[in-house]
Amino acid sequence: MIKLLSMFAYSFDTERYDNDKKVISEFLLKNEFQGIELMAPLYMDENIIPKEMVKGVHLANYPAWIDLWTGNHEKLLQSLRSEERIQSFYGGTDRNVMIKKYRDEIRAAEKIGAKYGVFHIGHVDLEDIFNYEFTYSDEEVVEKSIELLNEIFRDFQTDIMILLENLWWPGMTLRKKELVRKLIDGIEYKNVGIMLDTGHLMNTNFELRSEEEGVKFVIDTIEDLGELKEYIKGIHFHCSLSGEYTKNMLLESKELNYKDMDFNEMESLVYDRLMKIDWHKPFTEKCAKDIIDYVQPKYLVYEFVTDSLEKLQAYIDKQNESIN
């Protein structure tokens, strides 16, 4: 098993290591990480991030992308409220901008020497985060994801492994075996697997109140996948027990007139709520190791959200204690 630390190529992350390759390498070594899963690979500076330590990359995440893909410009404009914002969010107004972005990132990953790329399977419109009344179903998101992935890899020469990541939004939540099978069978590029995100899976169950309940839920869900469990090659390993908050948020949102909000105000509120829904905190109970023992992943990725190197170190220490 290869233990990795999730890291952004952006300066807000590298600055905590003083933008120093040696500091990054020493931090990884001290904490017994064998490498990095890098987010935003197109922005990697090899003078700062040790290239040889990048084992995987996290490909671009477009939370709401289907309307761009299908050419539903009216819906895009309704959601983002200006042509300029559409251009800024996607880098263009044509579906080909997504294909190009993913191909560019895959080429960058291969140049770096990464063995895999993580691809989110999900879609959520900004306003849907307030009420969980989603525009598209799991089935529709999976169908469009198959289309997108098949276009990305059509006549595109690569052998990188693509790991499909579960979300708690419509798409691949891992709670419907038939959709996981449909996704894997429908993708023509065959070097694919699954990146199990434990926190994202826990976010789908509002009734979880303890790590023990969360661990059991994760293992039970994977057990229900049957033979598809073998596609799980990696784990984004973190804890999220936000169900009680999410239920209260949905009740409060009924009184919230978010449609009349200024866009920037709404975006800020959504970001705040996302941070409270998707914790990205460490497991602290010994039962967490049961997930690793059951799945036996090739890659174990610590994926935390912190605002300082000191807090990151504390999170790493807590999770290490839970599995050692």
Rosetta silent file (secondary structure, phi, psi, omega in degrees, C-alpha in Angstrom):
SEQUENCE: MIKLLSMFAYSFDTERYDNDKKVISEFLLKNEFQGIELMAPLYMDENIIPKEMVKGVHLANYPAWIDLWTGNHEKLLQSLRSEERIQSFYGGTDRNVMIKKYRDEIRAAEKIGAKYGVFHIGHVDLEDIFNYEFTYSDEEVVEKSIELLNEIFRDFQTDIMILLENLWWPGMTLRKKELVRKLIDGIEYKNVGIMLDTGHLMNTNFELRSEEEGVKFVIDTIEDLGELKEYIKGIHFHCSLSGEYTKNMLLESKELNYKDMDFNEMESLVYDRLMKIDWHKPFTEKCAKDIIDYVQPKYLVYEFVTDSLEKLQAYIDKQNESIN
SCORE:     score description
SCORE:     0.000 S_00000001
   1 L     0.000  133.345 -178.611    0.000    0.000    0.000 S_00000001
   2 E  -103.707  119.561 -176.691    1.314    3.430   -1.001 S_00000001
   3 E   -94.570  122.976 -174.863    0.523    6.201    1.466 S_00000001
   4 E  -123.183  156.859  174.012    0.062    9.636   -0.127 S_00000001
   5 E  -113.237  129.567  176.086   -0.691   13.176    0.988 S_00000001
   6 E   -73.366  137.372 -176.007   -3.123   15.310   -1.000 S_00000001
   7 E  -152.675  142.294  174.096   -1.641   18.654   -1.990 S_00000001
   8 E   -87.863  149.435  172.764   -2.472   21.595   -4.263 S_00000001
   9 L   -80.128  -11.952 -177.087    0.025   22.997   -6.746 S_00000001
  10 L   -70.490  156.000 -175.717   -1.272   26.482   -5.910 S_00000001
  11 H   -63.629  -29.500 -178.795    0.795   28.878   -3.830 S_00000001
  12 H   -61.411  -23.851  177.587   -1.730   28.948   -0.952 S_00000001
  13 H   -93.918  -45.223 -176.582   -0.665   25.363   -0.239 S_00000001
  14 H   -68.384  -25.280 -179.340    3.020   25.438   -1.170 S_00000001
  15 H   -64.668  -27.108  178.913    3.623   28.593    0.880 S_00000001
  16 H   -67.471  -18.161  174.628    3.050   26.651    4.101 S_00000001
  17 H  -102.548   18.096 -178.900    6.239   24.766    3.138 S_00000001
  18 L    60.437   26.815 -178.619    8.021   28.064    2.354 S_00000001
  19 L    50.694   39.607 -172.849    7.826   27.145   -1.344 S_00000001
  20 L  -121.880  116.915 -179.450   10.791   24.888   -0.654 S_00000001
  21 H   -56.814  -39.065 -179.036   11.139   21.470   -2.283 S_00000001
  22 H   -65.932  -40.294  179.198   13.387   20.258    0.529 S_00000001
  23 H   -63.620  -41.959  178.404   10.849   21.236    3.211 S_00000001
  24 H   -62.129  -47.787 -178.784    8.097   19.344    1.348 S_00000001
  25 H   -61.032  -42.167 -179.564   10.270   16.240    0.962 S_00000001
  26 H   -67.464  -36.602  178.216   11.274   16.284    4.631 S_00000001
  27 H   -64.935  -43.616  178.593    7.642   16.705    5.734 S_00000001
  28 H   -62.797  -46.004 -178.448    6.582   13.712    3.637 S_00000001
  29 H   -62.679  -45.146 -178.963    9.469   11.592    4.904 S_00000001
  30 H   -58.594  -35.981 -176.698    8.856   12.513    8.549 S_00000001
  31 L   -98.202   11.922  174.426    5.216   11.438    8.254 S_00000001
  32 L    61.074   36.056  170.537    5.995    8.259    6.302 S_00000001
  33 L   -89.667  140.353  177.369    4.266    9.329    3.095 S_00000001
  34 L   -92.008   -2.982  179.542    5.587    7.751   -0.095 S_00000001
  35 E   170.987 -164.556 -173.209    4.365   10.597   -2.250 S_00000001
  36 E  -125.588  142.114  160.743    1.777   13.192   -3.223 S_00000001
  37 E  -101.914  115.005 -169.128   -1.608   13.205   -4.923 S_00000001
  38 E   -98.419  128.824  172.156   -1.439   16.578   -6.654 S_00000001
  39 E   -94.872  144.169 -179.523   -4.367   18.860   -7.382 S_00000001
  40 L    63.622   57.804 -175.770   -4.092   21.364  -10.279 S_00000001
  41 H   -63.170  -23.771  179.485   -1.187   19.622  -12.074 S_00000001
  42 H   -66.695  -18.307 -177.544   -1.044   22.272  -14.821 S_00000001
  43 H  -103.373   10.864 -178.435    0.204   24.742  -12.217 S_00000001
  44 L   -68.118  133.456  173.893    2.949   22.550  -10.795 S_00000001
  45 L  -108.815  111.284 -176.562    6.338   24.227  -10.360 S_00000001
  46 L   -67.289  -13.524  175.105    9.046   21.561  -10.351 S_00000001
  47 L   -78.159  -14.222 -178.762   11.334   23.957   -8.507 S_00000001
  48 L  -111.810  -46.609 -177.147    8.920   23.788   -5.554 S_00000001
  49 L  -100.268  123.543 -179.181    7.169   20.409   -5.712 S_00000001
  50 L   -65.680  110.863 -174.508    9.433   17.340   -5.977 S_00000001
  51 H   -54.751  -40.680 -175.767    8.394   15.744   -9.258 S_00000001
  52 H   -67.213  -14.034 -179.023    9.465   12.256   -8.235 S_00000001
  53 H   -91.204   -9.261 -177.755    7.024   12.349   -5.303 S_00000001
  54 E   -83.848  107.899 -177.609    3.892   12.908   -7.418 S_00000001
  55 E   -98.416  -24.041  179.458    2.233    9.502   -7.728 S_00000001
  56 E  -150.860  163.337  176.777   -1.249   10.649   -8.746 S_00000001
  57 E  -129.926  153.635  174.099   -3.129   13.771   -9.778 S_00000001
  58 E  -102.254  115.665 -178.917   -6.610   15.067   -9.123 S_00000001
  59 L   -73.010  166.767 -175.569   -8.143   16.137  -12.427 S_00000001
  60 L   -52.744  143.150  177.938  -10.294   19.259  -12.813 S_00000001
  61 L  -115.904  112.448  173.146  -13.546   19.352  -10.902 S_00000001
  62 L  -103.449  100.810 -176.994  -16.510   21.056  -12.564 S_00000001
  63 L   -57.012  -40.623  178.766  -19.292   20.844   -9.932 S_00000001
  64 L  -125.507  108.595 -171.443  -21.962   21.824  -12.493 S_00000001
  65 L  -133.611  -15.882 -171.820  -21.004   20.896  -16.030 S_00000001
  66 H   -63.638  -36.397 -178.717  -23.855   19.082  -17.785 S_00000001
  67 H   -68.609  -32.935  172.328  -25.482   22.223  -19.185 S_00000001
  68 H   -66.938  -41.574 -178.272  -22.200   23.239  -20.802 S_00000001
  69 H   -63.637  -40.594 -176.878  -21.842   19.716  -22.148 S_00000001
  70 H   -89.811   -3.878  179.918  -25.348   19.641  -23.653 S_00000001
  71 L    77.158   24.454  178.960  -25.229   23.235  -24.905 S_00000001
  72 L   -84.969   75.761 -174.016  -28.031   24.438  -22.626 S_00000001
  73 H   -66.608  -32.353  178.963  -26.801   28.018  -22.595 S_00000001
  74 H   -61.312  -42.954  178.644  -30.063   29.355  -21.204 S_00000001
  75 H   -67.955  -38.878  177.044  -29.680   27.197  -18.086 S_00000001
  76 H   -59.551  -44.999 -178.693  -26.026   28.210  -17.722 S_00000001
  77 H   -67.199  -35.849  176.978  -26.982   31.861  -17.857 S_00000001
  78 H   -64.308  -39.075 -177.348  -29.768   31.300  -15.347 S_00000001
  79 H   -76.965  -44.340 -173.044  -27.321   29.654  -12.931 S_00000001
  80 H   -99.922  -14.870  167.655  -24.292   31.930  -13.336 S_00000001
  81 L    72.337    1.668  174.032  -26.189   35.112  -14.270 S_00000001
  82 L  -161.851  150.566  177.307  -23.668   36.562  -16.730 S_00000001
  83 H   -63.644  -37.456 -178.718  -21.746   35.635  -19.871 S_00000001
  84 H   -62.584  -39.249 -178.580  -18.522   36.788  -18.202 S_00000001
  85 H   -70.882  -36.194  175.210  -19.022   34.397  -15.307 S_00000001
  86 H   -59.809  -47.553  179.542  -19.674   31.476  -17.660 S_00000001
  87 H   -60.268  -42.537 -178.151  -16.435   32.284  -19.458 S_00000001
  88 H   -68.351  -42.630 -177.235  -14.570   32.578  -16.165 S_00000001
  89 H   -66.393  -43.194 -171.145  -15.939   29.357  -14.651 S_00000001
  90 H  -107.110  -14.188 -176.476  -15.335   27.110  -17.645 S_00000001
  91 L    81.280   12.296 -179.720  -12.704   28.903  -19.696 S_00000001
  92 L   165.129 -178.529 -178.436  -15.103   29.086  -22.624 S_00000001
  93 L  -120.689   14.564 -178.108  -18.678   28.476  -23.687 S_00000001
  94 L  -121.786  144.585 -177.365  -18.187   25.298  -25.705 S_00000001
  95 L   -58.160  -24.910 -177.977  -18.022   21.709  -24.415 S_00000001
  96 H   -65.492  -19.569  178.722  -14.642   21.266  -26.057 S_00000001
  97 H   -65.462  -32.450  178.422  -13.021   23.446  -23.378 S_00000001
  98 H   -71.047  -44.452  179.354  -13.620   20.626  -20.889 S_00000001
  99 H   -59.021  -46.087  179.821  -12.190   17.967  -23.177 S_00000001
 100 H   -62.124  -42.971 -178.741   -9.096   20.088  -23.787 S_00000001
 101 H   -61.236  -46.203 -179.385   -8.636   20.816  -20.076 S_00000001
 102 H   -65.477  -41.950  178.854   -8.778   17.146  -19.115 S_00000001
 103 H   -64.671  -40.742  177.896   -6.436   16.107  -21.913 S_00000001
 104 H   -61.766  -40.903  179.867   -3.969   18.834  -20.977 S_00000001
 105 H   -68.192  -38.204  178.290   -4.040   17.682  -17.356 S_00000001
 106 H   -65.697  -41.922  176.180   -3.537   14.042  -18.337 S_00000001
 107 H   -61.121  -42.280  178.352   -0.565   15.001  -20.504 S_00000001
 108 H   -62.627  -41.376  179.581    0.846   17.005  -17.601 S_00000001
 109 H   -61.997  -42.680  179.394    0.317   14.039  -15.270 S_00000001
 110 H   -65.872  -39.496  178.763    2.176   11.718  -17.638 S_00000001
 111 H   -63.182  -38.865  178.230    5.026   14.204  -17.990 S_00000001
 112 H   -68.181  -33.718 -176.548    5.311   14.397  -14.202 S_00000001
 113 L   106.370   14.383  179.592    5.262   10.599  -13.963 S_00000001
 114 L   -67.223  146.888 -177.759    1.942   10.192  -12.136 S_00000001
 115 L   -93.014  -20.384 -177.277    0.387    6.746  -12.264 S_00000001
 116 E  -149.034  161.042  173.392   -3.256    7.766  -11.985 S_00000001
 117 E  -129.357  137.076 -178.947   -5.733   10.624  -12.357 S_00000001
 118 E   -95.513  133.840 -176.771   -8.847   11.112  -10.211 S_00000001
 119 E  -128.164  119.655  178.452  -12.100   12.042  -11.951 S_00000001
 120 E   -71.030  137.738  173.047  -15.241   13.165  -10.066 S_00000001
 121 L  -113.247   91.908 -179.027  -18.545   11.587  -11.100 S_00000001
 122 E  -174.892  166.178  176.474  -21.168   14.106  -10.022 S_00000001
 123 L  -153.763  131.033  172.944  -23.117   17.256  -10.821 S_00000001
 124 L  -147.498  126.805  174.640  -24.698   19.849   -8.553 S_00000001
 125 L   -77.633  150.989 -174.577  -26.000   23.287   -9.451 S_00000001
 126 L   -52.942  -48.310 -175.707  -25.163   26.089   -7.048 S_00000001
 127 L   -69.948  -22.336 -179.208  -28.748   26.704   -5.962 S_00000001
 128 H   -70.032  -20.291 -179.687  -29.386   22.964   -5.427 S_00000001
 129 H   -67.001  -23.568  179.626  -26.957   22.956   -2.505 S_00000001
 130 H   -75.780  -32.983 -171.283  -29.513   24.953   -0.502 S_00000001
 131 H  -126.703   -7.461 -178.147  -32.397   22.521   -0.876 S_00000001
 132 L    58.903   26.174  172.249  -31.039   19.226   -2.281 S_00000001
 133 L   -98.559   89.739 -165.626  -33.702   19.432   -5.009 S_00000001
 134 L   -81.099  146.348 -179.505  -31.362   18.356   -7.765 S_00000001
 135 L   -69.828  -39.331 -175.565  -31.641   19.202  -11.449 S_00000001
 136 L  -122.562  150.846  179.767  -30.331   15.844  -12.649 S_00000001
 137 L   -86.435  167.855  173.801  -30.692   12.290  -11.364 S_00000001
 138 H   -53.890  -45.033 -176.726  -27.903    9.814  -10.605 S_00000001
 139 H   -62.524  -43.533 -179.516  -28.751    8.023  -13.829 S_00000001
 140 H   -65.965  -40.233 -179.891  -28.558   11.169  -15.953 S_00000001
 141 H   -66.715  -41.456  178.190  -25.229   12.232  -14.452 S_00000001
 142 H   -62.901  -43.884  179.465  -23.727    8.789  -15.004 S_00000001
 143 H   -60.444  -44.438 -179.719  -24.920    8.745  -18.626 S_00000001
 144 H   -70.853  -32.436  177.338  -23.412   12.164  -19.336 S_00000001
 145 H   -65.555  -38.825  175.978  -20.197   11.230  -17.511 S_00000001
 146 H   -61.097  -45.585  178.177  -19.826    8.223  -19.803 S_00000001
 147 H   -57.857  -48.583 -177.571  -20.266   10.525  -22.811 S_00000001
 148 H   -62.120  -48.755 -178.384  -17.681   12.985  -21.504 S_00000001
 149 H   -63.609  -38.398  178.745  -15.087   10.350  -20.627 S_00000001
 150 H   -66.346  -33.699  176.044  -15.506    8.606  -23.972 S_00000001
 151 H   -71.744  -39.012  178.912  -14.920   11.894  -25.785 S_00000001
 152 H   -58.562  -43.221 -172.585  -11.851   12.684  -23.672 S_00000001
 153 H   -95.530    0.021  178.179  -10.219    9.363  -24.542 S_00000001
 154 L   -67.055  121.249  179.815  -11.368    9.080  -28.148 S_00000001
 155 L    55.045   31.895  179.884   -8.219    8.882  -30.315 S_00000001
 156 L  -116.200  118.844 -174.333   -6.193   10.064  -27.320 S_00000001
 157 L   -85.587  113.209  177.250   -3.018    8.120  -26.642 S_00000001
 158 L  -164.054  157.828  173.758   -2.435    7.458  -22.961 S_00000001
 159 L  -128.160   13.479  179.992   -2.209    4.565  -20.544 S_00000001
 160 L   -62.556  144.102  176.600   -2.760    6.449  -17.279 S_00000001
 161 E   -80.775  131.981  177.343   -5.188    4.835  -14.849 S_00000001
 162 E  -104.474  121.944  179.814   -8.365    6.863  -14.282 S_00000001
 163 E  -106.261  119.095 -176.850   -9.907    6.488  -10.839 S_00000001
 164 E   -83.107  124.010 -175.721  -13.572    7.474  -10.605 S_00000001
 165 E  -102.100  135.411  177.856  -14.376    9.270   -7.357 S_00000001
 166 L   -77.829  148.090  174.291  -17.709    9.092   -5.563 S_00000001
 167 L  -127.539  175.364  175.512  -19.568   12.191   -4.409 S_00000001
 168 L  -100.552    0.379  172.900  -22.699   12.760   -2.339 S_00000001
 169 L   -87.994  170.255  176.357  -24.295   14.731   -5.175 S_00000001
 170 L   -52.647  135.132 -176.978  -26.161   13.077   -8.060 S_00000001
 171 E   143.325 -132.595  177.538  -23.800   10.784   -9.944 S_00000001
 172 L   -96.940   98.957  177.363  -21.745    7.924   -8.553 S_00000001
 173 L   -92.450  -12.824 -174.295  -22.443    7.805   -4.824 S_00000001
 174 L    78.515    4.291 -178.831  -21.500    4.084   -4.656 S_00000001
 175 L   -95.981   -0.759  176.652  -24.909    3.313   -3.152 S_00000001
 176 L  -127.518   99.911 -175.932  -26.342    1.957   -6.408 S_00000001
 177 H   -56.471  -40.348 -175.935  -24.374   -1.031   -7.644 S_00000001
 178 H   -63.466  -30.176  178.645  -26.127   -1.077  -11.006 S_00000001
 179 H   -77.418  -33.715  175.073  -24.967    2.474  -11.759 S_00000001
 180 H   -64.115  -43.179  177.601  -21.363    1.702  -10.845 S_00000001
 181 H   -63.465  -43.215  179.245  -21.527   -1.262  -13.227 S_00000001
 182 H   -61.149  -40.848 -179.276  -23.132    0.864  -15.944 S_00000001
 183 H   -64.099  -51.530 -177.320  -20.410    3.473  -15.579 S_00000001
 184 H   -64.911  -41.675  179.437  -17.502    1.049  -15.761 S_00000001
 185 H   -69.176  -30.999 -175.491  -19.026   -0.927  -18.633 S_00000001
 186 H   -80.669  -20.741  179.893  -19.920    2.231  -20.555 S_00000001
 187 L   -80.229  120.045 -176.251  -16.460    3.796  -20.493 S_00000001
 188 L   -71.806  -31.198  175.144  -14.592    2.620  -23.576 S_00000001
 189 L   -72.666  125.131 -167.183  -11.198    3.425  -22.049 S_00000001
 190 L   -99.878   -6.150  177.727  -10.502    0.364  -19.948 S_00000001
 191 L   -87.586   68.200 -176.861   -7.740    1.415  -17.555 S_00000001
 192 E  -125.062  153.409  175.323  -10.266    2.603  -14.995 S_00000001
 193 E  -150.878 -162.386 -178.274  -10.884    1.978  -11.325 S_00000001
 194 E  -124.859  137.943  168.599  -12.512    3.640   -8.329 S_00000001
 195 E  -105.205  104.142  179.157  -11.180    6.105   -5.775 S_00000001
 196 E   -73.617  119.372  173.833  -13.304    5.540   -2.694 S_00000001
 197 E  -102.396  109.046 -173.860  -13.799    8.793   -0.797 S_00000001
 198 H   -65.458  -41.750 -179.940  -14.876    7.790    2.696 S_00000001
 199 H   -64.581  -42.596  178.719  -16.048   11.253    3.767 S_00000001
 200 H   -61.567  -40.538  178.875  -18.106   11.740    0.608 S_00000001
 201 H   -65.612  -41.857  178.710  -19.776    8.388    1.146 S_00000001
 202 H   -63.350  -30.112  178.867  -20.549    9.242    4.773 S_00000001
 203 L   -65.367  -17.735 -179.601  -22.120   12.511    3.582 S_00000001
 204 L   -78.873  -11.575 -176.223  -24.849   10.501    1.835 S_00000001
 205 L  -117.672  104.376 -176.341  -26.181    9.229    5.181 S_00000001
 206 L   -72.289   -9.229 -173.918  -27.657   11.961    7.384 S_00000001
 207 L   -94.628   -4.501 -179.242  -28.164    9.557   10.310 S_00000001
 208 L   -71.422  133.271 -178.610  -24.509    8.829   11.090 S_00000001
 209 L  -127.928   -8.462 -178.596  -23.450   10.210   14.472 S_00000001
 210 L  -141.969  160.000  177.383  -20.220    8.388   15.334 S_00000001
 211 H   -62.547  -37.657  178.870  -17.086    7.154   13.614 S_00000001
 212 H   -59.958  -44.024  176.930  -18.069    3.600   14.468 S_00000001
 213 H   -64.744  -40.840 -179.482  -21.389    4.054   12.641 S_00000001
 214 H   -64.181  -44.361  179.338  -19.598    5.732    9.738 S_00000001
 215 H   -62.282  -45.219  178.780  -17.020    2.969    9.365 S_00000001
 216 H   -61.411  -41.285 -179.981  -19.714    0.289    9.427 S_00000001
 217 H   -63.419  -43.086  178.973  -21.729    2.202    6.816 S_00000001
 218 H   -61.718  -48.518 -178.176  -18.720    2.506    4.503 S_00000001
 219 H   -64.637  -42.392  178.517  -17.870   -1.189    4.790 S_00000001
 220 H   -61.483  -40.558 -179.902  -21.503   -2.274    4.340 S_00000001
 221 H   -64.663  -43.470  179.516  -21.811   -0.089    1.230 S_00000001
 222 H   -67.135  -37.578  177.356  -18.656   -1.542   -0.308 S_00000001
 223 H   -60.571  -37.617  179.483  -19.799   -5.054    0.570 S_00000001
 224 H   -67.301  -17.966  177.563  -23.023   -4.380   -1.351 S_00000001
 225 L   -74.991  -14.071  177.894  -20.929   -3.633   -4.453 S_00000001
 226 H    59.519 -127.837 -176.484  -19.955   -7.302   -4.585 S_00000001
 227 H   -64.353  -19.398 -179.344  -17.438   -8.045   -7.319 S_00000001
 228 H   -71.199  -14.338  175.851  -17.121   -4.327   -8.135 S_00000001
 229 H   -54.586  -31.851 -176.660  -15.129   -3.883   -4.928 S_00000001
 230 H   -65.222  -17.026  178.059  -12.104   -5.082   -6.909 S_00000001
 231 H   -79.143  -12.369 -179.032  -12.178   -1.838   -8.909 S_00000001
 232 E   -76.045  109.513 -177.862  -11.351    0.188   -5.787 S_00000001
 233 E  -102.457  -19.057 -178.030   -7.675    1.031   -6.196 S_00000001
 234 E  -148.726  163.037  176.716   -7.416    3.924   -3.772 S_00000001
 235 E  -130.901  125.923  162.846   -9.036    5.597   -0.782 S_00000001
 236 E   -83.195  106.327 -165.511   -9.364    9.290    0.003 S_00000001
 237 E  -101.477  104.311  177.652   -9.293    8.609    3.712 S_00000001
 238 L  -161.230  166.437 -173.043  -11.040   11.142    5.927 S_00000001
 239 E  -112.073  141.292  175.703  -14.047   11.451    8.218 S_00000001
 240 L  -147.429  116.629  179.991  -17.258   13.447    7.809 S_00000001
 241 L  -124.444   65.069 -171.094  -20.195   13.230   10.220 S_00000001
 242 L  -104.591   10.844 -173.676  -22.248   16.190    9.073 S_00000001
 243 H   -57.027  -42.533 -179.387  -25.683   14.604    8.754 S_00000001
 244 H   -64.756  -41.997  176.943  -27.265   16.504   11.631 S_00000001
 245 H   -61.512  -45.088 -176.813  -25.926   19.806   10.291 S_00000001
 246 H   -62.221  -42.002  178.425  -27.174   19.020    6.785 S_00000001
 247 H   -62.072  -42.378  178.461  -30.691   18.214    7.999 S_00000001
 248 H   -67.062  -38.644  178.838  -30.839   21.485    9.934 S_00000001
 249 H   -61.390  -42.401 -179.413  -29.424   23.402    6.971 S_00000001
 250 H   -65.659  -35.030  175.745  -32.130   22.053    4.677 S_00000001
 251 H   -67.119  -44.375  179.822  -34.818   23.145    7.144 S_00000001
 252 H   -64.769  -33.740 -176.577  -33.315   26.631    7.429 S_00000001
 253 H   -66.339  -22.007  178.005  -33.031   26.916    3.649 S_00000001
 254 L   -63.683  -25.110  179.962  -36.807   26.747    3.311 S_00000001
 255 L   -96.374    0.894 -173.346  -36.907   30.239    4.835 S_00000001
 256 L   -99.576  123.359  179.297  -34.003   31.522    2.739 S_00000001
 257 L   -90.860   68.023 -173.078  -34.746   33.539   -0.386 S_00000001
 258 H   -70.047  -23.469 -178.253  -31.469   32.590   -2.039 S_00000001
 259 H   -66.917  -23.452  178.550  -32.735   33.198   -5.581 S_00000001
 260 H   -95.914    3.374  179.427  -32.811   36.947   -4.922 S_00000001
 261 L   -71.414  151.265  165.734  -29.333   37.005   -3.405 S_00000001
 262 L   -59.296  141.590 -174.813  -26.419   38.750   -5.039 S_00000001
 263 H   -58.635  -44.814 -178.366  -24.434   36.027   -6.824 S_00000001
 264 H   -63.673  -36.024  177.073  -21.239   36.625   -4.857 S_00000001
 265 H   -65.782  -43.364  179.598  -23.184   36.503   -1.589 S_00000001
 266 H   -64.856  -42.323  179.987  -24.814   33.231   -2.612 S_00000001
 267 H   -61.948  -41.577  179.080  -21.482   31.756   -3.703 S_00000001
 268 H   -64.205  -41.219  179.450  -19.893   32.696   -0.372 S_00000001
 269 H   -66.202  -40.416  178.400  -22.768   31.134    1.569 S_00000001
 270 H   -62.427  -44.309  179.886  -22.550   27.955   -0.493 S_00000001
 271 H   -60.268  -43.372  179.147  -18.812   27.679    0.156 S_00000001
 272 H   -60.724  -41.832 -179.094  -19.388   28.076    3.895 S_00000001
 273 H   -69.898  -37.848  178.519  -22.028   25.355    3.852 S_00000001
 274 H   -61.327  -40.361  179.315  -19.883   23.003    1.807 S_00000001
 275 H   -64.464  -28.068  179.316  -17.091   23.268    4.367 S_00000001
 276 H   -86.640  -21.388  176.617  -19.580   22.293    7.080 S_00000001
 277 H   -83.177  -47.610 -172.602  -21.011   19.407    5.065 S_00000001
 278 L  -106.094   91.251 -166.629  -17.752   17.916    3.790 S_00000001
 279 L   -65.506  -45.307 -171.872  -15.438   17.911    6.815 S_00000001
 280 L    52.998   47.837  177.159  -12.197   16.408    5.473 S_00000001
 281 E  -108.715  163.679 -177.762  -11.161   15.738    9.068 S_00000001
 282 L   -76.270  150.266  164.404   -9.133   12.794   10.384 S_00000001
 283 L   -69.770  145.300 -179.758  -10.505    9.566   11.736 S_00000001
 284 L  -125.352   -7.839 -177.734   -9.656    9.287   15.427 S_00000001
 285 L  -102.921  147.950 -176.598  -11.092    5.886   16.396 S_00000001
 286 H   -60.990  -25.164 -178.430   -9.321    2.539   15.996 S_00000001
 287 H   -63.875  -18.580 -178.386  -12.239    1.140   13.998 S_00000001
 288 H   -58.243  -32.670 -179.183  -11.169    3.296   11.022 S_00000001
 289 H   -62.816  -22.375  179.681   -8.497    0.731   10.160 S_00000001
 290 H   -59.639  -33.840  178.838  -11.283   -1.750    9.409 S_00000001
 291 H   -64.014  -47.444 -179.174  -11.974    0.133    6.154 S_00000001
 292 H   -62.725  -44.998 -179.308   -8.363   -0.209    5.019 S_00000001
 293 H   -62.571  -35.392 -178.109   -8.218   -3.870    6.023 S_00000001
 294 H   -76.232  -43.150 -175.010  -11.445   -4.607    4.144 S_00000001
 295 H   -81.538  -36.270 -176.439  -10.688   -2.699    0.934 S_00000001
 296 L    54.561   60.020 -176.577   -6.927   -3.361    0.729 S_00000001
 297 L   -74.927  156.912  171.822   -6.258   -0.340   -1.514 S_00000001
 298 L   -76.435  -37.674 -178.432   -3.112    0.227   -3.527 S_00000001
 299 E  -119.297  129.526  173.815   -3.199    3.937   -2.650 S_00000001
 300 E  -116.340  113.851 -173.133   -4.156    5.423    0.717 S_00000001
 301 E  -111.428  122.708  171.631   -4.530    9.201    0.443 S_00000001
 302 E   -83.138  114.558 -175.911   -4.790   11.549    3.411 S_00000001
 303 L  -123.410   92.594 -176.856   -7.028   14.348    2.079 S_00000001
 304 L  -112.226  156.986  172.092   -7.547   17.037    4.708 S_00000001
 305 L  -111.953  114.143 -179.252   -8.668   20.669    4.634 S_00000001
 306 L  -139.340  162.681 -179.012   -6.498   22.808    6.932 S_00000001
 307 L  -111.390    8.458  178.285   -5.335   26.413    7.138 S_00000001
 308 L  -159.675  159.656  177.680   -1.821   25.830    8.480 S_00000001
 309 H   -66.843  -33.105  179.538    1.001   23.321    8.467 S_00000001
 310 H   -64.539  -42.070  179.359    0.573   22.908   12.221 S_00000001
 311 H   -69.561  -39.190  176.689   -3.069   21.903   11.835 S_00000001
 312 H   -59.447  -44.694  179.139   -2.216   19.561    8.975 S_00000001
 313 H   -61.205  -41.542  179.178    0.406   17.899   11.169 S_00000001
 314 H   -62.810  -41.641  178.601   -2.114   17.518   13.990 S_00000001
 315 H   -63.973  -43.814  178.898   -4.635   15.904   11.623 S_00000001
 316 H   -60.278  -45.810 -179.400   -2.002   13.506   10.282 S_00000001
 317 H   -60.255  -44.285 -179.620   -0.967   12.532   13.801 S_00000001
 318 H   -61.987  -44.983 -177.148   -4.569   11.878   14.858 S_00000001
 319 H   -70.975  -37.041  176.332   -5.324    9.696   11.846 S_00000001
 320 H   -58.718  -41.593 -179.937   -2.045    7.810   12.153 S_00000001
 321 H   -62.593  -32.544 -176.632   -2.939    6.973   15.751 S_00000001
 322 H   -74.891  -22.936 -175.047   -6.295    5.594   14.639 S_00000001
 323 H  -114.296   -3.827 -179.309   -4.850    3.106   12.140 S_00000001
 324 L  -103.166    0.000    0.000   -1.528    2.129   13.732 S_00000001
